[in-house]
Amino acid sequence: MTRTRNRTPENAHVYLIGSGIASLASAVLLIRDAGVPGRNIHILEKDRIAGGALDGSGDAEHGFVARGGQMHERHYACYWDLLSGIPSLENPEVSVTDETFEFNERLISHGQARLLKDGRRLDVSSYGLSLAQQARLLKLLYESEASLGDRKIEDWFDGAFFGTNFWFIWSTMFAFQRWSSLAEMRRLCGASFIWWRGCRIWVAC
């Protein structure tokens, strides 16, 4: 059986698995840079809501829920370049980038709590980590990524770790699950501030 390579973007059909930001970004770049028609890009999603870890649900009356908090800082040049080519839903003359910058200047974030339960603030002055769990976390930061392989987070920590305030904050901020990649957790730890009993430690892996 002979295969003929398709060199005409207009006739290409691309299938992307999952509707997270990686697939959505790929679709934009395929249209913008490769000339593939949008109608020929097929995004396959098993869930009812598109967006992957960036999905959201709810309404203005009862509130909105997003699986993970995301940081949209101005120095993410590639990210804002991507969104600058996408028109706003409310005003097609304005890009999502410009709309986001205007929103952030008009409504400045002023969070009053890191963790809520049943509408009440929880005391997070202590992350609830035992000394053994702290040691395990620090050990993870100094492990090479190659040595972690395809291990999951739950392969590294004991069961009690997943009941700590640290895990509640970490998992809700970055949309992690117990079965998420341990290597991915290590990457984020390497670029984060870890606060413990009032001491700030800059972790550089």
ROSE-4610 file (N, C-alpha, C; in Angstrom, 1 decimal, always signed):
// ROSE-4610
residu = [M/M/M/T/T/T/R/R/R/T/T/T/R/R/R/N/N/N/R/R/R/T/T/T/P/P/P/E/E/E/N/N/N/A/A/A/H/H/H/V/V/V/Y/Y/Y/L/L/L/I/I/I/G/G/G/S/S/S/G/G/G/I/I/I/A/A/A/S/S/S/L/L/L/A/A/A/S/S/S/A/A/A/V/V/V/L/L/L/L/L/L/I/I/I/R/R/R/D/D/D/A/A/A/G/G/G/V/V/V/P/P/P/G/G/G/R/R/R/N/N/N/I/I/I/H/H/H/I/I/I/L/L/L/E/E/E/K/K/K/D/D/D/R/R/R/I/I/I/A/A/A/G/G/G/G/G/G/A/A/A/L/L/L/D/D/D/G/G/G/S/S/S/G/G/G/D/D/D/A/A/A/E/E/E/H/H/H/G/G/G/F/F/F/V/V/V/A/A/A/R/R/R/G/G/G/G/G/G/Q/Q/Q/M/M/M/H/H/H/E/E/E/R/R/R/H/H/H/Y/Y/Y/A/A/A/C/C/C/Y/Y/Y/W/W/W/D/D/D/L/L/L/L/L/L/S/S/S/G/G/G/I/I/I/P/P/P/S/S/S/L/L/L/E/E/E/N/N/N/P/P/P/E/E/E/V/V/V/S/S/S/V/V/V/T/T/T/D/D/D/E/E/E/T/T/T/F/F/F/E/E/E/F/F/F/N/N/N/E/E/E/R/R/R/L/L/L/I/I/I/S/S/S/H/H/H/G/G/G/Q/Q/Q/A/A/A/R/R/R/L/L/L/L/L/L/K/K/K/D/D/D/G/G/G/R/R/R/R/R/R/L/L/L/D/D/D/V/V/V/S/S/S/S/S/S/Y/Y/Y/G/G/G/L/L/L/S/S/S/L/L/L/A/A/A/Q/Q/Q/Q/Q/Q/A/A/A/R/R/R/L/L/L/L/L/L/K/K/K/L/L/L/L/L/L/Y/Y/Y/E/E/E/S/S/S/E/E/E/A/A/A/S/S/S/L/L/L/G/G/G/D/D/D/R/R/R/K/K/K/I/I/I/E/E/E/D/D/D/W/W/W/F/F/F/D/D/D/G/G/G/A/A/A/F/F/F/F/F/F/G/G/G/T/T/T/N/N/N/F/F/F/W/W/W/F/F/F/I/I/I/W/W/W/S/S/S/T/T/T/M/M/M/F/F/F/A/A/A/F/F/F/Q/Q/Q/R/R/R/W/W/W/S/S/S/S/S/S/L/L/L/A/A/A/E/E/E/M/M/M/R/R/R/R/R/R/L/L/L/C/C/C/G/G/G/A/A/A/S/S/S/F/F/F/I/I/I/W/W/W/W/W/W/R/R/R/G/G/G/C/C/C/R/R/R/I/I/I/W/W/W/V/V/V/A/A/A/C/C/C]
num = [1/1/1/2/2/2/3/3/3/4/4/4/5/5/5/6/6/6/7/7/7/8/8/8/9/9/9/10/10/10/11/11/11/12/12/12/13/13/13/14/14/14/15/15/15/16/16/16/17/17/17/18/18/18/19/19/19/20/20/20/21/21/21/22/22/22/23/23/23/24/24/24/25/25/25/26/26/26/27/27/27/28/28/28/29/29/29/30/30/30/31/31/31/32/32/32/33/33/33/34/34/34/35/35/35/36/36/36/37/37/37/38/38/38/39/39/39/40/40/40/41/41/41/42/42/42/43/43/43/44/44/44/45/45/45/46/46/46/47/47/47/48/48/48/49/49/49/50/50/50/51/51/51/52/52/52/53/53/53/54/54/54/55/55/55/56/56/56/57/57/57/58/58/58/59/59/59/60/60/60/61/61/61/62/62/62/63/63/63/64/64/64/65/65/65/66/66/66/67/67/67/68/68/68/69/69/69/70/70/70/71/71/71/72/72/72/73/73/73/74/74/74/75/75/75/76/76/76/77/77/77/78/78/78/79/79/79/80/80/80/81/81/81/82/82/82/83/83/83/84/84/84/85/85/85/86/86/86/87/87/87/88/88/88/89/89/89/90/90/90/91/91/91/92/92/92/93/93/93/94/94/94/95/95/95/96/96/96/97/97/97/98/98/98/99/99/99/100/100/100/101/101/101/102/102/102/103/103/103/104/104/104/105/105/105/106/106/106/107/107/107/108/108/108/109/109/109/110/110/110/111/111/111/112/112/112/113/113/113/114/114/114/115/115/115/116/116/116/117/117/117/118/118/118/119/119/119/120/120/120/121/121/121/122/122/122/123/123/123/124/124/124/125/125/125/126/126/126/127/127/127/128/128/128/129/129/129/130/130/130/131/131/131/132/132/132/133/133/133/134/134/134/135/135/135/136/136/136/137/137/137/138/138/138/139/139/139/140/140/140/141/141/141/142/142/142/143/143/143/144/144/144/145/145/145/146/146/146/147/147/147/148/148/148/149/149/149/150/150/150/151/151/151/152/152/152/153/153/153/154/154/154/155/155/155/156/156/156/157/157/157/158/158/158/159/159/159/160/160/160/161/161/161/162/162/162/163/163/163/164/164/164/165/165/165/166/166/166/167/167/167/168/168/168/169/169/169/170/170/170/171/171/171/172/172/172/173/173/173/174/174/174/175/175/175/176/176/176/177/177/177/178/178/178/179/179/179/180/180/180/181/181/181/182/182/182/183/183/183/184/184/184/185/185/185/186/186/186/187/187/187/188/188/188/189/189/189/190/190/190/191/191/191/192/192/192/193/193/193/194/194/194/195/195/195/196/196/196/197/197/197/198/198/198/199/199/199/200/200/200/201/201/201/202/202/202/203/203/203/204/204/204/205/205/205]
x = [+0.9/+0.0/+0.9/+0.6/+1.4/+0.7/+1.5/+0.9/+1.4/+0.5/+0.9/+0.8/+2.0/+2.0/+1.2/+0.4/-0.4/+0.4/+0.7/+1.4/+0.6/-0.7/-1.6/-2.4/-2.1/-2.8/-4.3/-4.8/-6.2/-6.9/-6.2/-6.8/-6.5/-5.7/-5.3/-6.4/-6.5/-7.5/-6.7/-6.8/-6.0/-7.0/-6.6/-7.4/-6.6/-7.2/-6.5/-7.3/-6.6/-7.2/-7.2/-8.4/-8.6/-8.8/-9.6/-9.9/-9.2/-8.1/-7.3/-6.6/-5.8/-5.2/-4.2/-3.6/-2.6/-3.3/-4.4/-5.1/-5.7/-6.2/-6.8/-5.7/-4.5/-3.4/-2.9/-2.9/-2.5/-3.4/-4.7/-5.7/-5.4/-5.2/-5.0/-3.7/-2.6/-1.4/-1.5/-2.3/-2.5/-3.2/-4.2/-4.9/-4.0/-3.4/-2.6/-1.3/-0.6/+0.8/+0.9/+0.0/+0.1/-1.0/-2.0/-3.0/-4.0/-4.1/-5.2/-6.5/-7.5/-8.9/-9.4/-10.1/-10.6/-11.6/-12.4/-13.3/-12.7/-11.4/-10.7/-9.9/-10.1/-9.4/-10.5/-10.3/-11.3/-10.7/-11.4/-11.0/-11.9/-11.3/-12.1/-12.0/-13.2/-13.2/-14.2/-13.9/-14.8/-15.7/-15.3/-16.2/-17.2/-18.2/-19.2/-18.8/-17.8/-17.3/-15.9/-15.7/-14.4/-13.5/-12.2/-11.2/-10.2/-10.4/-9.4/-9.3/-8.1/-7.9/-8.3/-8.6/-9.0/-10.6/-11.3/-12.7/-13.4/-14.6/-15.3/-16.8/-17.5/-18.9/-19.6/-20.9/-21.6/-22.3/-22.8/-23.5/-23.3/-23.8/-23.6/-24.3/-25.4/-26.1/-25.5/-25.1/-24.6/-23.0/-22.4/-20.9/-20.3/-19.1/-18.4/-17.3/-17.0/-16.0/-15.0/-13.7/-12.7/-11.8/-11.4/-10.6/-9.3/-8.7/-7.3/-7.1/-6.5/-6.2/-5.0/-5.1/-4.0/-3.4/-2.1/-1.5/-1.4/-1.9/-1.8/-0.9/+0.4/+1.3/+1.7/+2.1/+2.4/+3.6/+4.5/+5.8/+5.6/+4.4/+4.2/+3.9/+5.0/+4.9/+4.2/+4.6/+4.0/+2.5/+2.1/+0.7/-0.1/+0.3/-0.4/-0.4/+0.7/+0.7/-0.3/-0.5/-1.5/-2.9/-3.2/-4.5/-4.8/-3.7/-3.9/-4.6/-4.6/-5.2/-6.6/-7.1/-8.5/-9.4/-10.5/-11.4/-12.2/-12.5/-13.4/-14.8/-15.5/-16.8/-17.8/-17.5/-18.4/-18.1/-16.8/-16.5/-15.4/-15.8/-14.9/-13.7/-13.9/-12.8/-11.7/-11.9/-10.9/-10.4/-9.1/-8.5/-8.7/-8.6/-8.7/-7.6/-6.4/-5.3/-5.7/-6.1/-6.5/-7.6/-8.6/-9.7/-9.3/-8.3/-7.8/-7.1/-6.2/-5.4/-6.3/-7.3/-8.3/-9.0/-9.5/-10.2/-9.3/-8.1/-7.2/-6.8/-6.8/-6.6/-7.8/-9.0/-10.2/-10.7/-10.4/-10.8/-9.6/-9.0/-7.7/-8.0/-7.3/-7.6/-7.2/-8.0/-7.8/-8.2/-7.5/-7.9/-7.8/-8.8/-8.8/-8.5/-8.4/-8.2/-7.5/-6.7/-6.1/-6.9/-7.7/-8.5/-9.8/-10.9/-12.2/-12.9/-13.7/-14.5/-15.9/-16.9/-18.3/-18.4/-17.7/-17.8/-17.0/-16.2/-15.5/-14.0/-13.2/-11.8/-11.1/-10.2/-9.4/-8.1/-7.6/-6.3/-5.2/-4.5/-3.4/-2.0/-2.0/-0.7/+0.3/-0.3/+0.4/-0.1/+0.8/+0.3/-0.1/+0.2/-0.2/+0.7/+1.9/+2.9/+3.7/+3.8/+4.7/+6.1/+7.0/+8.5/+8.8/+8.3/+8.6/+8.1/+6.9/+6.3/+7.1/+7.6/+8.4/+9.7/+10.3/+11.6/+11.3/+10.2/+9.9/+9.7/+9.1/+8.9/+10.2/+11.1/+12.4/+13.2/+13.1/+13.8/+13.4/+12.1/+11.6/+12.2/+12.5/+13.1/+14.5/+15.2/+16.5/+16.7/+15.5/+15.6/+15.7/+16.4/+16.4/+15.1/+14.7/+13.4/+13.4/+14.6/+14.7/+14.5/+14.9/+14.7/+13.3/+12.5/+11.0/+10.2/+10.7/+10.0/+8.5/+7.6/+6.2/+5.4/+6.2/+5.5/+4.5/+3.4/+2.4/+2.7/+2.0/+2.2/+1.9/+0.9/+0.5/+1.6/+2.5/+3.6/+4.7/+4.7/+5.8/+5.4/+4.2/+3.8/+2.9/+2.9/+2.0/+0.5/-0.4/-1.8/-2.2/-1.6/-2.0/-1.7/-0.7/-0.3/-1.5/-2.4/-3.5/-4.6/-4.4/-5.4/-4.9/-3.7/-3.1/-3.6/-3.4/-3.8/-2.9/-1.6/-0.7/-1.3/-1.7/-2.3/-3.5/-4.4/-5.6/-5.3/-4.4/-4.0/-3.3/-2.4/-1.6/-2.5/-3.4/-4.2/-5.3/-5.8/-6.8/-6.2/-5.0/-4.3/-3.9/-3.3/-2.8/-3.5/-4.7/-5.6/-4.9/-4.2/-3.5/-4.5/-4.3/-4.9/-3.9/-4.3/-3.3/-2.5/-3.2/-2.6/-1.8/-1.7/-1.0/+0.5/+1.2/+2.6/+3.4/+4.3/+5.2/+6.2/+6.7/+7.7/+7.1/+5.8/+5.2/+5.1/+4.8/+4.7/+6.1/+7.1/+8.5/+8.8/+8.4/+8.7/+8.1/+6.8/+6.1/+6.7/+7.2/+7.8/+9.1/+9.8/+11.1/+10.9/+9.7/+9.6/+8.6/+8.5/+7.5/+8.1/+7.4/+7.8/+7.1/+7.8/+7.2/+7.3/+6.1/+6.0/+5.8/+6.5/+6.4/+6.7/+5.6/+5.8/+6.5/+6.0/+6.5/+7.9/+8.5/+9.8/+9.6/+10.2/+10.1/+11.3/+11.1/+12.3/+12.1/+13.1/+13.1/+13.7/+12.9/+13.4/+13.9/+15.1/+15.6/+16.2/+15.5/+16.0/+16.8]
y = [-1.2/+0.0/+1.2/+2.1/+3.4/+4.5/+5.3/+6.5/+7.8/+8.7/+9.9/+11.0/+11.7/+12.8/+14.0/+14.5/+15.6/+16.9/+17.6/+18.9/+20.1/+19.9/+21.1/+21.3/+22.3/+22.5/+22.6/+23.1/+23.3/+21.9/+20.8/+19.5/+18.7/+19.2/+18.4/+18.3/+17.2/+17.0/+16.7/+17.4/+17.2/+16.8/+15.8/+15.3/+15.6/+16.3/+16.6/+15.9/+15.2/+14.5/+15.4/+15.6/+16.5/+17.9/+18.6/+20.0/+21.0/+20.6/+21.5/+22.6/+23.4/+24.5/+24.1/+22.9/+22.4/+22.2/+21.6/+21.3/+22.6/+23.5/+24.8/+25.7/+25.7/+26.4/+25.9/+24.5/+23.9/+24.3/+24.3/+24.6/+26.1/+27.0/+28.4/+28.5/+27.8/+27.9/+27.2/+26.1/+25.4/+26.3/+27.1/+28.0/+29.2/+29.8/+31.0/+30.8/+29.8/+29.6/+28.5/+27.5/+26.4/+26.5/+27.4/+27.6/+26.5/+25.7/+24.6/+25.3/+25.0/+25.6/+25.1/+26.0/+25.6/+24.5/+24.4/+23.3/+21.9/+21.9/+20.6/+20.2/+21.0/+20.6/+20.1/+18.8/+18.1/+17.9/+18.5/+18.3/+17.3/+16.2/+15.1/+15.3/+15.3/+15.5/+14.5/+13.8/+12.8/+13.4/+14.6/+15.3/+16.2/+16.6/+17.4/+18.9/+19.3/+20.6/+20.7/+21.6/+21.8/+22.6/+22.4/+23.2/+22.5/+21.2/+20.5/+21.0/+21.2/+21.8/+23.3/+23.9/+25.3/+25.4/+24.3/+24.3/+25.1/+25.4/+26.1/+25.8/+26.0/+25.7/+26.7/+26.8/+27.7/+28.8/+29.8/+30.9/+32.1/+33.3/+34.5/+34.5/+33.8/+33.8/+32.9/+31.7/+30.7/+30.7/+31.4/+31.4/+30.4/+30.6/+29.8/+29.0/+27.8/+26.9/+26.6/+26.7/+26.3/+25.3/+24.2/+23.2/+23.6/+24.6/+25.0/+26.5/+27.1/+28.5/+28.7/+29.7/+29.9/+31.3/+31.5/+32.8/+33.4/+34.6/+35.2/+36.5/+36.3/+37.4/+38.0/+39.3/+39.9/+39.4/+38.8/+38.3/+37.0/+36.4/+35.2/+35.6/+35.9/+36.5/+35.6/+34.3/+33.4/+33.2/+33.2/+33.0/+34.2/+35.4/+36.6/+36.8/+36.4/+36.4/+35.5/+34.3/+33.4/+34.0/+34.6/+35.2/+36.5/+37.1/+38.4/+38.2/+37.0/+36.7/+36.1/+36.1/+35.6/+36.7/+36.9/+38.1/+37.8/+38.8/+38.7/+38.3/+37.6/+37.2/+38.4/+39.3/+40.5/+41.6/+41.7/+42.7/+42.2/+41.7/+41.1/+42.0/+43.3/+44.3/+44.3/+43.6/+43.6/+42.2/+42.0/+40.6/+40.2/+38.9/+38.4/+38.9/+39.1/+39.7/+41.1/+42.0/+43.3/+43.3/+42.5/+42.4/+41.9/+41.0/+40.5/+41.6/+42.3/+43.4/+44.5/+44.8/+45.8/+45.4/+44.1/+43.6/+43.6/+43.2/+43.1/+44.5/+45.5/+46.9/+47.4/+47.0/+47.5/+46.8/+45.5/+44.7/+44.0/+44.7/+44.2/+43.1/+42.0/+40.8/+41.2/+40.8/+41.1/+39.9/+38.8/+37.6/+37.7/+37.2/+37.2/+35.9/+34.8/+33.5/+32.6/+31.6/+30.6/+29.4/+29.1/+27.8/+28.1/+27.6/+27.8/+26.4/+26.2/+25.0/+25.4/+25.0/+25.4/+26.9/+27.7/+29.1/+29.8/+29.0/+29.6/+29.5/+30.5/+30.5/+29.4/+28.7/+27.7/+28.3/+28.0/+28.4/+27.7/+28.4/+27.7/+28.2/+28.7/+29.1/+27.9/+26.7/+25.5/+24.7/+24.1/+23.3/+21.9/+21.6/+20.3/+19.1/+19.5/+18.4/+17.9/+16.6/+16.1/+16.3/+16.0/+16.2/+15.2/+14.0/+13.0/+13.4/+14.0/+14.5/+15.7/+16.6/+17.7/+17.2/+16.2/+15.6/+15.0/+14.3/+13.6/+14.7/+15.8/+16.9/+17.4/+17.7/+18.2/+17.2/+16.0/+14.9/+14.9/+15.1/+15.2/+16.3/+17.4/+18.5/+18.3/+17.3/+17.1/+15.8/+15.1/+13.9/+14.4/+13.6/+13.9/+13.5/+14.2/+13.8/+12.4/+12.1/+10.8/+9.6/+9.9/+8.8/+8.6/+9.7/+9.6/+8.7/+8.7/+7.9/+8.3/+7.3/+7.6/+7.4/+7.6/+7.4/+8.5/+8.2/+9.1/+9.7/+10.8/+11.5/+10.6/+9.8/+8.9/+7.8/+7.6/+6.6/+7.1/+8.5/+9.1/+9.4/+9.9/+10.3/+9.3/+9.3/+8.4/+8.9/+8.1/+8.4/+9.7/+9.9/+11.1/+12.4/+12.4/+13.6/+14.2/+13.4/+13.9/+14.4/+14.5/+15.1/+16.4/+16.8/+18.0/+19.3/+20.4/+21.7/+22.0/+21.5/+21.7/+21.1/+19.8/+19.1/+19.8/+20.2/+20.9/+22.1/+22.9/+24.2/+23.8/+22.9/+22.5/+22.0/+21.0/+20.3/+21.2/+22.1/+23.0/+24.2/+24.6/+25.6/+25.2/+23.9/+23.4/+22.3/+22.0/+21.0/+19.6/+19.3/+18.0/+16.9/+15.7/+14.5/+13.6/+12.7/+11.8/+11.0/+10.7/+10.0/+10.8/+12.1/+13.0/+12.7/+13.2/+12.9/+13.5/+12.6/+13.1/+14.1/+13.8/+14.7/+16.1/+16.1/+17.4/+18.2/+17.5/+18.2/+18.7/+17.9/+18.4/+19.6/+19.7/+20.9/+22.1/+22.0/+23.2/+23.6/+22.5/+22.8/+23.6/+23.3/+23.9/+25.4/+25.9/+27.3/+27.9/+27.5/+28.0/+28.5/+29.3/+29.6/+28.6/+28.1/+27.2/+27.9/+28.0/+28.7/+27.7/+27.8/+26.8/+27.5/+27.7/+28.3/+29.7/+30.4/+31.8/+31.9/+30.8/+30.9/+30.7/+31.6/+31.6/+31.0/+29.9/+29.2/+29.3/+29.8/+29.8/+28.5/+27.7/+26.4/+26.5/+26.2/+26.2/+24.9/+24.1/+22.8/+22.9]
z = [+0.0/+0.0/+0.0/-1.0/-1.0/-0.4/+0.3/+1.0/+0.3/+0.0/-0.7/+0.4/+0.5/+1.5/+1.1/+1.9/+1.6/+1.9/+0.8/+1.0/+0.9/+0.8/+0.7/+2.0/+2.7/+4.0/+3.9/+2.8/+2.6/+2.6/+2.3/+2.2/+3.4/+4.4/+5.5/+6.5/+7.2/+8.3/+9.5/+10.6/+11.8/+12.9/+13.7/+14.9/+16.1/+17.1/+18.3/+19.5/+20.3/+21.4/+22.7/+23.2/+24.4/+24.0/+24.8/+24.4/+25.4/+26.0/+26.8/+26.1/+26.8/+26.2/+25.1/+25.3/+24.3/+22.9/+22.9/+21.7/+21.1/+22.0/+21.5/+20.9/+21.6/+21.0/+19.7/+19.6/+18.4/+17.2/+17.5/+16.5/+16.0/+16.9/+16.5/+15.6/+16.0/+15.2/+13.9/+13.9/+12.6/+11.6/+12.1/+11.2/+10.9/+11.9/+11.6/+10.9/+11.3/+10.7/+9.6/+9.7/+8.7/+7.6/+7.8/+6.7/+6.7/+7.7/+7.8/+8.0/+7.3/+7.5/+8.9/+9.6/+10.9/+10.8/+9.7/+9.6/+9.4/+9.1/+9.0/+10.2/+11.3/+12.6/+13.5/+14.0/+14.8/+16.2/+17.2/+18.6/+19.3/+19.7/+20.4/+21.9/+22.5/+24.0/+24.6/+25.6/+26.2/+27.2/+27.8/+28.8/+28.1/+28.9/+28.3/+28.2/+29.0/+29.0/+28.4/+27.5/+26.8/+27.7/+27.5/+28.2/+29.0/+29.2/+30.0/+31.4/+31.9/+33.3/+33.4/+32.2/+32.2/+32.1/+32.2/+32.1/+33.3/+33.1/+34.2/+34.1/+35.2/+35.2/+36.2/+36.2/+37.1/+36.4/+37.2/+36.7/+37.6/+37.1/+37.9/+39.2/+39.3/+40.6/+41.7/+41.2/+42.2/+42.3/+41.4/+41.4/+40.3/+40.1/+39.1/+39.7/+39.2/+39.7/+38.5/+38.8/+37.8/+38.5/+37.8/+38.4/+38.9/+38.3/+38.7/+38.5/+39.4/+39.2/+38.3/+37.4/+36.5/+36.6/+36.4/+36.5/+35.1/+34.9/+33.6/+33.7/+33.7/+33.9/+32.6/+32.5/+31.3/+30.6/+31.3/+30.7/+29.9/+29.9/+29.2/+27.7/+27.0/+25.7/+24.7/+24.7/+23.7/+23.9/+25.2/+25.6/+25.1/+25.3/+24.9/+23.4/+22.8/+21.3/+20.7/+21.3/+20.9/+21.0/+22.2/+22.5/+21.7/+21.2/+20.5/+19.2/+18.7/+17.4/+17.5/+18.8/+19.0/+19.4/+18.7/+19.0/+20.3/+21.0/+22.2/+21.7/+22.6/+22.3/+22.3/+23.2/+23.4/+22.3/+21.9/+20.9/+20.0/+18.8/+17.9/+17.4/+17.7/+17.3/+18.3/+19.5/+20.5/+20.7/+20.9/+21.1/+22.5/+22.8/+24.1/+25.0/+24.4/+25.1/+25.7/+24.8/+25.2/+26.2/+26.0/+26.9/+28.3/+28.3/+29.6/+30.3/+29.6/+30.3/+30.8/+30.1/+30.5/+31.7/+31.8/+32.9/+34.2/+34.0/+35.2/+35.7/+34.9/+35.4/+36.1/+35.6/+36.1/+37.4/+37.5/+38.6/+39.2/+40.2/+40.7/+41.8/+41.6/+42.5/+44.0/+44.9/+46.3/+47.1/+47.0/+47.7/+49.2/+49.9/+51.4/+52.0/+51.3/+51.8/+50.8/+51.3/+50.5/+50.4/+51.4/+51.5/+52.2/+51.5/+52.1/+52.2/+53.2/+53.4/+53.9/+53.2/+53.5/+53.7/+52.9/+52.9/+54.0/+54.7/+55.8/+55.6/+56.0/+55.8/+56.7/+56.2/+57.0/+57.4/+58.6/+59.0/+58.3/+57.5/+56.7/+57.2/+58.5/+59.0/+59.1/+59.2/+59.1/+57.9/+57.1/+56.0/+56.4/+57.7/+58.2/+57.8/+57.3/+56.9/+58.1/+58.2/+59.2/+58.8/+59.7/+59.4/+58.3/+58.3/+57.3/+56.0/+55.9/+54.6/+54.1/+55.0/+54.6/+54.0/+54.6/+54.1/+52.7/+52.6/+51.3/+50.2/+50.6/+49.6/+49.1/+50.1/+49.8/+48.9/+49.3/+48.5/+47.1/+46.9/+45.5/+44.7/+45.3/+44.6/+44.1/+44.7/+44.4/+43.5/+43.3/+42.4/+40.9/+40.1/+38.7/+38.1/+37.1/+36.4/+35.8/+35.3/+34.6/+35.7/+36.9/+37.9/+38.4/+38.1/+38.5/+37.5/+36.3/+35.3/+35.2/+35.1/+35.0/+36.3/+37.4/+38.7/+38.9/+39.7/+40.1/+41.4/+41.7/+43.0/+44.2/+44.1/+45.2/+45.4/+44.4/+44.6/+45.5/+45.7/+46.4/+47.8/+48.1/+49.4/+50.1/+51.5/+52.2/+52.1/+52.5/+52.4/+53.1/+54.3/+55.1/+54.4/+53.5/+52.8/+52.1/+51.6/+50.8/+51.6/+52.9/+53.8/+54.4/+54.0/+54.5/+53.8/+54.5/+53.9/+52.7/+52.7/+51.6/+50.4/+50.5/+49.3/+48.8/+49.7/+49.3/+48.5/+49.0/+48.3/+46.9/+47.0/+45.8/+44.7/+45.1/+44.1/+43.5/+44.3/+43.7/+42.9/+43.3/+42.5/+41.2/+41.1/+39.9/+39.2/+39.7/+39.2/+39.2/+40.2/+40.3/+40.9/+40.6/+41.2/+41.7/+42.6/+43.2/+42.1/+41.0/+39.9/+38.9/+39.2/+38.2/+38.3/+37.3/+37.1/+38.2/+38.9/+39.9/+39.3/+38.1/+37.5/+37.3/+36.9/+36.7/+38.0/+39.1/+40.4/+40.8/+40.5/+40.8/+40.0/+38.7/+37.9/+38.5/+39.0/+39.6/+40.9/+41.7/+42.9/+42.7/+41.6/+41.3/+41.0/+40.7/+40.3/+41.3/+42.5/+43.4/+44.7/+45.4/+46.8/+47.7/+48.6/+49.6/+50.9/+51.5/+52.8/+53.9/+55.0/+56.1/+57.4/+58.2/+59.5/+59.5/+58.5/+58.4/+57.7/+57.3/+56.6/+55.1/+54.3/+52.9/+52.3/+51.5/+50.9/+49.4/+48.7/+47.2/+46.8/+46.1/+45.6/+44.2/+43.9/+42.5/+42.2/+41.3/+41.0/+39.7]
